[in-house]
């Protein structure tokens, strides 16, 4: 077990930024970053986010249960009930995601 006084594990390059492990700062994710992640995970580029695409995006954000989070996001932001997030619903999805408190390490 590694403690704070332990050396860096052999699998970690001592010149890597993570060599200061376990010390690191987390900063809240920005609206622009959330938008970029959701746009990137629109894999078929149809302008709609499906539950599967949302699940992958929430996994990227670090959600512990991305499938559940995708379902909850659809319940919150899918105004017309078609099972997809369209351009008109996108802002509501982003705002919902920002309230969840995701951070970047």
C-alpha positions as CSV (number, residue, x, y, z in Angstrom):
1,X,0.0,0.0,0.0
2,X,1.3,3.4,-0.9
3,X,1.4,6.1,1.6
4,X,2.2,9.8,1.4
5,X,5.9,9.1,2.2
6,X,6.2,6.4,-0.4
7,X,8.1,6.7,-3.6
8,X,6.5,7.0,-7.0
9,X,5.4,3.6,-8.3
10,X,7.6,2.1,-11.0
11,X,4.8,2.3,-13.6
12,X,4.7,6.1,-13.3
13,X,7.3,8.1,-15.1
14,X,9.0,10.4,-12.6
15,X,8.9,13.2,-15.1
16,X,5.1,12.9,-15.6
17,X,2.9,15.5,-14.1
18,X,1.3,12.8,-12.0
19,X,4.6,12.1,-10.3
20,X,3.3,14.4,-7.5
21,X,0.7,11.8,-6.7
22,X,-1.5,11.8,-4.6
23,X,-1.5,15.6,-4.6
24,X,-3.7,17.1,-7.3
25,X,-6.3,19.8,-7.6
26,X,-9.8,19.4,-9.0
27,X,-11.5,22.3,-10.7
28,X,-15.1,22.6,-11.7
29,X,-15.8,21.8,-15.4
30,X,-16.9,24.8,-17.5
31,X,-19.9,25.2,-19.6
32,X,-17.8,25.3,-22.8
33,X,-16.1,22.1,-21.8
34,X,-19.4,20.3,-21.2
35,X,-20.7,21.6,-24.5
36,X,-17.6,20.3,-26.2
37,X,-17.9,16.9,-24.7
38,X,-21.5,16.4,-25.7
39,X,-20.8,17.6,-29.2
40,X,-17.8,15.2,-29.5
41,X,-20.0,12.3,-28.4
42,X,-22.6,12.9,-31.1
43,X,-20.8,10.1,-33.0
44,X,-23.1,9.9,-36.0
45,X,-23.2,13.7,-36.3
46,X,-27.0,13.8,-36.7
47,X,-27.4,16.7,-34.2
48,X,-29.2,14.5,-31.8
49,X,-27.8,12.8,-28.6
50,X,-29.1,9.3,-28.0
51,X,-29.1,7.6,-24.6
52,X,-26.0,5.6,-25.7
53,X,-24.2,8.8,-26.7
54,X,-25.1,10.4,-23.5
55,X,-23.9,7.4,-21.5
56,X,-20.5,7.6,-23.2
57,X,-20.3,11.4,-22.6
58,X,-21.2,11.0,-18.9
59,X,-18.6,8.2,-18.6
60,X,-16.0,10.7,-20.1
61,X,-17.1,13.2,-17.4
62,X,-16.4,10.6,-14.7
63,X,-19.9,9.6,-13.7
64,X,-19.9,6.5,-11.5
65,X,-23.1,5.3,-13.1
66,X,-23.2,6.8,-16.6
67,X,-26.2,4.8,-17.8
68,X,-28.3,6.0,-14.9
69,X,-27.0,9.6,-15.4
70,X,-27.9,9.4,-19.1
71,X,-31.4,8.3,-18.3
72,X,-31.8,11.0,-15.7
73,X,-30.5,13.6,-18.2
74,X,-33.1,12.5,-20.7
75,X,-35.8,12.7,-18.1
76,X,-34.8,16.2,-17.3
77,X,-33.9,17.7,-20.7
78,X,-36.0,15.7,-23.3
79,X,-39.0,18.1,-23.6
80,X,-40.7,16.3,-26.5
81,X,-40.2,12.8,-25.2
82,X,-38.6,11.3,-28.3
83,X,-35.7,9.8,-26.4
84,X,-33.1,12.2,-28.0
85,X,-31.6,15.5,-27.0
86,X,-32.0,17.9,-30.0
87,X,-30.6,21.4,-30.5
88,X,-33.5,23.1,-28.7
89,X,-33.0,20.9,-25.6
90,X,-29.2,21.1,-25.6
91,X,-29.0,24.1,-23.3
92,X,-31.2,22.4,-20.7
93,X,-28.9,19.3,-20.8
94,X,-25.8,21.4,-20.3
95,X,-27.3,23.3,-17.4
96,X,-28.4,20.0,-15.8
97,X,-24.9,18.6,-16.2
98,X,-23.3,21.7,-14.7
99,X,-25.5,21.3,-11.5
100,X,-24.1,17.8,-11.0
101,X,-20.7,19.2,-10.0
102,X,-18.3,17.4,-12.3
103,X,-14.6,18.3,-11.9
104,X,-11.4,18.0,-13.9
105,X,-8.5,16.5,-12.1
